[in-house]
Amino acid sequence: MNNNRVRYIDTWRFFAIALVIISHIIEFSHPIWREMFPGLIWRVHPLGRLGVHIFFCISGYVICRGMMNEVARSGSLSMRDFYLRRVCRIFPPLFLYLLFLALMTAAGVIDMSIVQFMQSALFLCNIEMLGGCGWYAAHTWSLAYEEQFYLIFPMLFVGLAIARKRGRLLQVIGILIATVLLAHLSAQPALAYYLSIFSYMLWGCAFALYEDKVAPWLKRIPVALWYAGCAVLLGVNFVALPTLLMEVVYPLAAPLIICAVVFGTPLHQRPIGKVFGYAFLAYLGQISYTIYLWQQAATKDHGFASPFVVFGLLGCVFVLAHFSYKYLEMPSTQLGRRLSRHQSIAPASAPAEGNEISLGKLSRD
């Protein structure tokens, strides 16, 4: 992997955040969209979820690749440094957004409770039994999944010696899938859904571990099959399929399809390579964390007469994201690396860890 690969992954991040924004605009920003396209809402909603799932797969890949690089360089993984880098990468942009919400709440412009602020700040907005986080912090459910995953995964990575015995990660994935199926059989759909989300990040990690074997194979796949994978990911949301397929089979198959489509992008095909090599799209992917955080406020139905105001607000979000990335995210990320005993700098053959997102990141380290 070279810089072109980094660019194409960032471009995928842009497409992922675009799916989230399109979903929010049509579904929430103004009632006119629901009136004009009444049959479109239920089809658009899953597109936003697909965008987040793409982020999850990319985040798992980038973080695991960074861990492997650190082990190769220093012989071990410093969990202290790992968490330190993540705190420096994730917290400053998130807390800036929460500070904005706090000021708006104090001014009476919006309404958020202390509990909602705490849930978001503690990455608990994905735990339904704790109550909702309200519209303005609801999207931090994705950050919650990522941070809960990365709270545990480094321990598994070290404890199971995954860098040396990578087959153990496949065993972990197998156990997770079995547990998800068992939860479905036990009539625990909420638990099944909660656990299934982690498979996206685990399969991203698996691709990082097996990239030397999988990447050459993916390059040989006919481009028509790649288009078919894209069509499946998008098209499945526009048809009514049986509940068993949509709630059990597809969620378990989707992570594999997403990883194959994303990491198997046929850059050698001129039109595709040109799109994914476009520097501006890649840059929008790099700043997508802040875009993701602030688009939630922009796409809220604020009661404006014109449905097009949301596009002006989103323009402001993109400008804010540029300056946030330059003056907040980059400095804080660099600080985390300087404070680390083991500098997590990936070699030229792999994307740098700091390039990850979440939505989380959309993630990020």
Sequence and secondary structure as in RCSB ss.txt:
>XXXX:A:sequence
MNNNRVRYIDTWRFFAIALVIISHIIEFSHPIWREMFPGLIWRVHPLGRLGVHIFFCISGYVICRGMMNEVARSG
SLSMRDFYLRRVCRIFPPLFLYLLFLALMTAAGVIDMSIVQFMQSALFLCNIEMLGGCGWYAAHTWSLAYEEQFY
LIFPMLFVGLAIARKRGRLLQVIGILIATVLLAHLSAQPALAYYLSIFSYMLWGCAFALYEDKVAPWLKRIPVAL
WYAGCAVLLGVNFVALPTLLMEVVYPLAAPLIICAVVFGTPLHQRPIGKVFGYAFLAYLGQISYTIYLWQQAATK
DHGFASPFVVFGLLGCVFVLAHFSYKYLEMPSTQLGRRLSRHQSIAPASAPAEGNEISLGKLSRD
>XXXX:A:secstr
  HHHHHHHHHHHHHHHHHHHHHHIIIII HHHHHH TTTHHHHHHHHHHHHHHHHHHHHHHHHHHHHHHHHHHS
S  HHHHHHHHHHHHHHHHHHHHHHHHHHHHTTSS   HHHHHHHHTT TT GGG   HHHHHTTHHHHHHHHHH
HHHHHHHHHTTTTT THHHHHHHHHHHHHHHHHHHTT HHHHHHHHHHHHHHHHHHHHHTHHHHHHHHHTS HHH
HHHHHHHHHHGGGS   HHIIIIIHHHHHHHHHHHHHHT  TTSHHHHHHHT HHHHHHHHTHHHHHHHHHHHTS
    SSTTHHHHHHHHHHHHHHHHIIIIIHHHHHHHHHH SS     TTS  GGG  TTTT    
